[in-house]
């Protein structure tokens, strides 16, 4: 996807206030940083994509909060990226995102790929 710098300056949503969209921008930026996306140009491109999609949804239903719409769009973008990364496109929504993986340890021995070992580790007697 190619975006020119001009397109970064052309975001002008038809609904919502400037304060709402600024809050949405900040929230999406924080979300991307939490996922360790630190490259500012890449962040700007992703934020433009997310806010444009959120603005389109907001035009359809102005009663919805732009921040909420932006985070939902960011979540959708990240889910798609994780699904592509894991090559698991048939997973139910959220299943591909590590944010939604269970955090409780499984019953029984840990799988070797979670221990950092290059081969399975036999449990001690």
C-alpha positions in Angstrom: 0.0 0.0 0.0 1.5 3.3 -1.0 0.6 6.6 0.6 2.0 9.9 -0.3 2.9 12.5 2.4 0.1 14.6 0.9 -2.5 11.9 1.9 -1.3 12.1 5.5 -2.4 15.8 5.5 -5.7 15.2 3.8 -7.5 13.4 6.6 -10.7 15.5 7.0 -13.5 13.4 8.5 -17.0 14.6 7.7 -18.4 13.7 11.2 -17.0 14.0 14.8 -15.0 16.8 16.3 -11.3 17.6 15.9 -10.8 16.7 19.6 -12.4 13.3 19.1 -10.2 12.5 16.2 -7.1 13.8 17.9 -7.9 11.5 20.9 -8.4 8.6 18.4 -5.0 9.4 16.8 -3.2 9.3 20.2 -4.9 6.1 21.2 -4.0 4.3 18.0 -0.5 5.6 18.2 -0.2 4.3 21.8 -1.6 0.9 20.7 0.9 0.6 17.9 3.8 1.5 20.2 2.6 -1.1 22.6 3.0 -3.6 19.8 6.6 -2.2 19.3 5.8 -0.5 16.0 8.2 2.4 16.6 9.0 3.6 13.1 7.2 7.0 12.9 6.6 6.9 9.1 5.1 3.4 9.3 3.0 4.4 12.3 1.7 7.4 10.4 0.7 5.3 7.4 -1.0 2.8 9.6 -2.8 5.5 11.6 -4.0 7.1 8.4 -5.4 3.8 7.2 -7.1 3.1 10.6 -8.5 6.6 11.0 -9.8 6.6 7.4 -11.7 3.3 8.0 -13.0 4.6 11.4 -14.1 7.8 9.8 -16.1 5.9 7.1 -17.8 3.9 9.8 -18.4 7.1 11.8 -20.2 8.7 8.9 -22.6 5.7 8.8 -23.3 6.0 12.5 -22.2 9.4 14.1 -23.5 8.3 17.5 -20.4 5.9 17.9 -17.3 7.2 19.5 -14.4 7.8 17.1 -11.9 6.5 19.6 -13.7 3.2 20.0 -14.1 2.9 16.2 -10.4 3.6 15.7 -9.3 1.0 18.3 -11.7 -1.5 16.7 -10.1 -0.8 13.3 -6.6 -1.1 14.8 -7.6 -4.4 16.4 -8.9 -5.7 13.1 -5.7 -4.6 11.3 -3.5 -6.3 13.9 -5.6 -9.5 13.9 -5.2 -9.6 10.1 -1.4 -9.1 10.4 -1.1 -11.8 13.0 -3.2 -14.2 10.9 -1.0 -13.6 7.9 2.1 -14.0 10.0 0.8 -17.3 11.4 -0.7 -18.3 8.1 -3.9 -19.2 9.9 -6.6 -17.3 8.0 -9.4 -19.7 9.1 -9.1 -19.0 12.8 -12.0 -17.4 14.6 -11.6 -13.7 15.3 -9.0 -12.9 18.0 -7.6 -16.5 18.0 -4.5 -15.4 15.9 -3.6 -12.4 18.1 -1.2 -13.1 21.0 -3.1 -10.5 23.0 -5.9 -13.0 23.3 -3.9 -16.2 23.9 -4.4 -17.8 27.3 -1.9 -16.7 29.9 -2.4 -19.5 32.4 0.2 -22.2 32.1 -1.1 -25.4 30.6 -1.6 -28.5 32.7 1.4 -30.8 32.1 4.8 -30.1 30.6 5.4 -26.9 28.7 5.8 -27.4 24.9 9.5 -27.1 23.9 8.9 -24.1 21.7 7.8 -22.0 24.7 11.0 -22.9 26.7 13.4 -21.6 24.1 15.0 -25.1 23.8 16.0 -26.3 20.3 14.5 -29.7 21.0 11.9 -31.1 23.4 13.0 -31.3 27.0 12.3 -34.6 28.8 10.6 -34.1 32.2 12.8 -35.0 35.2 11.7 -38.2 37.0 
